[in-house]
């Protein structure tokens, strides 16, 4: 199945196509070319619902990750999970950073995939630095 990109509450077909290509390159860089990954592009309203329902935080966020390899009834090997990106938040963050929306969305994709692989910047400062180094390295690979 590979990479599947969907949209809910926000239509961004060009961004969806780019993130699909970027995700395939990212999985190859991670030496997981046959892994399955789902990406969902949403509005802030949709993201707020997801963040509230799954994390108890009643506000939108930029990216959420839902790993399929965790807990009882985990999915088969190679099925990574879902990365959900708020297009609205990504657009605002891109403007704040002086970046383009596609570059910001790719940054969020990398961040989300690393969460699926077990990285967690909220665990400790050391883990945050480790994740940040990995994010930068993968972002360079996407832009190469």
Steps between C-alpha positions, in 0.01 A plus 500: 500500500787745568402859574141621497413869530150620583335833572222591742369851559771656286562442129866521407555260208836641392633481855359148535685384188826656619472348849430160347823520299690636801369221721620234257846662493496527879417131542781411261742719699388317815569166326130416514397527134228237536341649813142623486418852609182704493506880487190708563486872425238678708372843600556648845139414587560131421835502679341653809247215514771237467725668757207528743380142447839328513716726717247689711626836367220718363703692245650434158860388470730476201549123477371185667633147463307181556737203512373159394786309663409578862287328760286189488381403156786682329499493122729273300863600452541772240172678568627821661181694563347837427643851493242778510608851396296817546538697179376815673759480778774399257420807290523731803823340619651526153428874496655538847813310394532667162454160335265367236195293588644188329826525698313548827268209422805282423655603832181394676492174304853415614410590858188285488677199349769516766226487763367189328847349535508565874678835524345725765629852562277533808680221687817693580729776379746238375226325303388834356854571377529149355171540314594846376831374359319218321239742364769728356683209339182365339393846383834536322441164329159616377644818352799331336 
